[in-house]
């Protein structure tokens, strides 16, 4: 079990789920990344930044004029982690 944790890279300071973003990393996202914001596990995080202390959360199913989901930016402590499978 310790081999799987040593094979995982460290989580980046900033990560986005949008493929058009410069902070998108498909390899990291494929490892099932979770985000705790203010102590609560969030499932609708679109982007996060640990050093600046914010997350962008998807708001409903509403789309902007470019077809991207609307997001709201919230300030607070951010803790990304790898979810354990199984």
TATA-V113178 format. One line per field, one symbol per residue. psi: psi as a letter, one per 30 degrees, with the letter a starting at -180 (. if undefined). burial: # if it has 16 or more other C-alpha atoms within 10 Angstrom, else .. A space follows every 10 residues. Layout:
psi: ???
burial: ???
This chain:
psi: efeeeffkll klekklfkff kfgkjeeeef giklkkjhfk kkfgkeklje efhllkkkjb gklafgglkk lkkkklkkjk lkkkk.
burial: .......... ...###.... ..##...#.. ...####... ....###### ...#####.. ........## #.....#### .#....
